[in-house]
Amino acid sequence: MALKKDARPNMKDIAELAGVSTATVSHVINGTRFVSDEVKERVCKAMDTVGYYPNFLARGLRSQATKTIGLVIPDMGNFYYTGVSEGVDGVLKKYGYHMILSNSYDNADNEIEIIKLYNSLHVDGVVMVPAIGGQQGLSKYLTNQYPIIFADRKPIGVVGDFVFLENVESTYKAISLLIERGHRRIALVVGNLSLSTTNDRIKGYKKALIDHDLEIDGSLILEGNFSYGSGYEIAGRIIEDRSISAVFFANEMMTIGAIACLKAHQFRIPEDIAVISCNDFRWTEITSPPLTVVSQPSTELGRIAADLLMERILSKSTSENEYKQLSVPTKIIIRESC
């Protein structure tokens, strides 16, 4: 069989090449009826020969299901969100779904454009790590044509299912560990103050101080912007305050910047200052000394969010009265930095 120049192959072409009916080709592609392995092999070989691929968008418009899920994260360069992506994708593959990954660059306007694109692509659902700035402008684009699961950060301005890490408890445990090891002036380095993750960590920090009869000093709560440079600059300020003997960094990139600054100024860890960081990445084991960390299971967070999304899709349940908030436990891994 010879196709016309520049012609896109269709199911009729595949059927002719494989020696079967177009209905059989459809059943192979969509899995709607039993087809023998021998016939499947012939159809798939014919598809490969002519370079045919199904038009899933057109099929989705007919069936109201495209088998695609949108994932929105704020920073593709952050290993934490790589873990979230892997967790989501692993679950979707088990259900025969595919993932479209988008980076909002932590910008609420970008987030709106991504959702508008997902709407046009007729995705079956979305998992979103909300961007800084709030989701008030997002509401009119969330048409309830598909479920959306918010992960890690609580959205501002919209309601929905939410999967989050136990940041209050993990910060409480980290600060309590430092207090039990004799530290009294402990700095907390966090991200943007408008984020739920930041506010939860501040709650855990303050609760630990109160429960150990220590004064809360607001000047020891330091806001960064999740970058290497931010961590370096904040560490410089900590160095100037010789009363600070320990610090908990709530972000790994700020931790890396801070360690670089401490080493540049010949500050020893933990002799001159004790350090606890977030996320148990491989590099935290090979620093000198190895870092004590709050392990944040981002892959598990992604899995739970995707499982909840598939539950919504399969049950077709999106009632506001049924929205869930699911927490993911964390743990402290003690090494030599504190």
SULHUZI-V780540 format. One record per backbone hydrogen bond with DSSP energy under -1.0 kcal/mol. CO is the residue of the C=O (numbers start at 1). NH is the residue of the N-H. E is the energy in kcal/mol with one decimal. If there is no record, write none. Layout:
((CO & NH & E) (CO & NH & E))
//
This chain:
((4 & 7 & -2.2) (10 & 14 & -1.9) (11 & 15 & -2.8) (12 & 16 & -2.2) (13 & 17 & -2.3) (14 & 18 & -2.6) (15 & 19 & -1.3) (15 & 20 & -2.3) (21 & 25 & -1.8) (22 & 26 & -2.3) (23 & 27 & -2.2) (24 & 28 & -2.2) (25 & 29 & -2.3) (26 & 30 & -2.8) (27 & 31 & -1.7) (36 & 40 & -2.6) (37 & 41 & -2.4) (38 & 42 & -1.6) (39 & 43 & -2.6) (40 & 44 & -2.9) (41 & 45 & -2.3) (42 & 46 & -2.1) (43 & 47 & -2.3) (44 & 48 & -2.3) (45 & 49 & -2.2) (46 & 50 & -1.8) (47 & 52 & -2.5) (54 & 56 & -1.3) (55 & 59 & -2.2) (56 & 60 & -2.5) (57 & 61 & -2.1) (58 & 62 & -1.3) (59 & 63 & -2.6) (60 & 64 & -2.6) (67 & 98 & -2.4) (68 & 124 & -3.0) (69 & 100 & -3.1) (70 & 127 & -2.6) (71 & 102 & -2.7) (72 & 129 & -2.8) (73 & 104 & -2.8) (75 & 78 & -1.4) (78 & 82 & -1.4) (79 & 83 & -2.0) (80 & 84 & -1.6) (81 & 85 & -2.4) (82 & 86 & -2.3) (83 & 87 & -2.2) (84 & 88 & -2.3) (85 & 89 & -2.7) (86 & 90 & -2.3) (87 & 91 & -1.4) (88 & 92 & -2.3) (89 & 93 & -2.2) (92 & 97 & -2.8) (93 & 96 & -1.1) (98 & 69 & -2.7) (100 & 71 & -2.9) (102 & 73 & -2.3) (104 & 107 & -1.2) (107 & 111 & -1.8) (108 & 112 & -1.6) (109 & 113 & -1.8) (110 & 114 & -2.2) (111 & 115 & -2.2) (112 & 116 & -2.4) (113 & 117 & -1.9) (114 & 118 & -2.7) (115 & 119 & -2.5) (116 & 120 & -1.8) (117 & 121 & -1.7) (118 & 123 & -1.7) (125 & 70 & -2.6) (126 & 149 & -2.8) (127 & 72 & -2.5) (128 & 151 & -2.7) (131 & 134 & -1.1) (135 & 138 & -1.5) (138 & 141 & -1.8) (139 & 142 & -1.4) (141 & 143 & -1.2) (147 & 126 & -1.8) (149 & 128 & -2.8) (150 & 163 & -2.5) (151 & 153 & -2.6) (156 & 135 & -3.6) (161 & 150 & -2.7) (162 & 326 & -2.4) (163 & 152 & -2.7) (164 & 328 & -2.4) (165 & 167 & -2.2) (166 & 170 & -2.2) (167 & 171 & -2.0) (168 & 172 & -2.2) (169 & 173 & -2.3) (170 & 174 & -2.1) (171 & 175 & -2.7) (172 & 176 & -2.3) (173 & 177 & -2.1) (174 & 178 & -1.7) (175 & 179 & -2.4) (176 & 180 & -2.7) (178 & 183 & -2.2) (179 & 182 & -2.0) (185 & 245 & -1.9) (185 & 246 & -1.2) (187 & 248 & -2.5) (188 & 222 & -3.0) (189 & 250 & -2.7) (190 & 224 & -3.2) (192 & 195 & -1.5) (195 & 199 & -2.1) (196 & 200 & -2.4) (197 & 201 & -1.9) (198 & 202 & -2.2) (199 & 203 & -2.1) (200 & 204 & -2.2) (201 & 205 & -2.5) (202 & 206 & -2.7) (203 & 207 & -2.4) (204 & 208 & -2.0) (205 & 209 & -1.9) (206 & 210 & -2.6) (207 & 211 & -2.7) (208 & 212 & -1.0) (209 & 214 & -3.1) (210 & 213 & -1.9) (217 & 220 & -2.2) (218 & 221 & -1.5) (220 & 188 & -2.8) (222 & 190 & -2.6) (227 & 231 & -1.9) (228 & 232 & -2.3) (229 & 233 & -2.4) (230 & 234 & -2.4) (231 & 235 & -2.2) (232 & 236 & -1.6) (233 & 237 & -1.4) (234 & 238 & -2.2) (235 & 239 & -2.5) (236 & 240 & -1.3) (240 & 242 & -1.1) (241 & 244 & -1.8) (245 & 274 & -2.6) (246 & 187 & -2.6) (247 & 276 & -2.1) (248 & 189 & -2.7) (251 & 255 & -1.6) (252 & 256 & -2.2) (253 & 257 & -2.0) (254 & 258 & -2.4) (255 & 259 & -2.7) (256 & 260 & -2.1) (257 & 261 & -1.9) (258 & 262 & -2.8) (259 & 263 & -2.6) (260 & 264 & -2.1) (261 & 265 & -1.6) (262 & 267 & -3.4) (263 & 266 & -1.6) (268 & 272 & -2.3) (268 & 273 & -1.6) (274 & 247 & -2.0) (276 & 249 & -2.9) (277 & 294 & -2.5) (279 & 281 & -1.3) (281 & 284 & -1.5) (282 & 285 & -1.8) (284 & 291 & -2.8) (290 & 336 & -1.1) (292 & 277 & -2.2) (293 & 333 & -3.0) (294 & 279 & -2.8) (295 & 331 & -1.2) (296 & 298 & -2.2) (297 & 301 & -2.1) (298 & 302 & -2.3) (299 & 303 & -2.3) (300 & 304 & -2.6) (301 & 305 & -2.3) (302 & 306 & -2.5) (303 & 307 & -2.8) (304 & 308 & -2.3) (305 & 309 & -2.1) (306 & 310 & -2.7) (307 & 311 & -2.1) (308 & 312 & -2.0) (309 & 313 & -2.6) (310 & 314 & -2.8) (311 & 315 & -1.9) (312 & 316 & -1.2) (312 & 317 & -1.2) (319 & 322 & -1.7) (320 & 323 & -1.2) (324 & 162 & -2.6) (326 & 164 & -2.6) (328 & 166 & -1.8) (331 & 295 & -3.0) (333 & 293 & -2.0) (337 & 275 & -2.5))
//
